[in-house]
């Protein structure tokens, strides 16, 4: 079974609660680290680790409002036993690119859109 990769990440800014402003750069960095760990688990064909990392990502992405990424992580968690290594890697790569290129909009600043890349550089 291959991952449904036809849909692209949303172009609209991701609404993020203003209370998470200070934590967001660290959150993004830590999720990118888990995604790297996930790639290593895929390379080792460690399906248990793949499921575990994907589960962590699905939950945390959902809590921060990154629903597109959360849906991909959940798919990876649920289908890790049937997806090919290439299929899993495609999902991980898409999520990484999404995190690096997404824009956010904090709830206390409607109309103000910030690139995640700029948030990471400023922190």
C-alpha positions, 0 to 999 in steps of 0.5 A: 500500500502506498501513501496518498501523496497526491494532496499537497500541503495547505497554502493557507497559514496555520493558525497557532495559539498565541500562547505557543509563540515562544515554544514554536521554534523549539517545537519545530526543531524537535519535530525535525529531529524526530523526523530524522530519527524516523528516517533512520528507523525506516532505513533500518526497517525498524517498523516498531520504531517507525510506529512509535515516532509517527505516533509521537508526531501525530499527537504533537502536530495535532496539539499545535494545529499542524493538522496536515502534518498530523494526518500524514504522521497518523497515516504512517503510524497506522500503515507502517506495517504495509507501506514500502520504505520508499512510501514511508520516506516520501511521507517523511520528506513531505512533512519535513518540507512542509515544516520548513516552508509553512506559514503560521498566523498567531491567534492574537495577530489576525492578518499577520503571517510569519514564515516558520523559517524566519521564526527559526532564524529569529529564535 
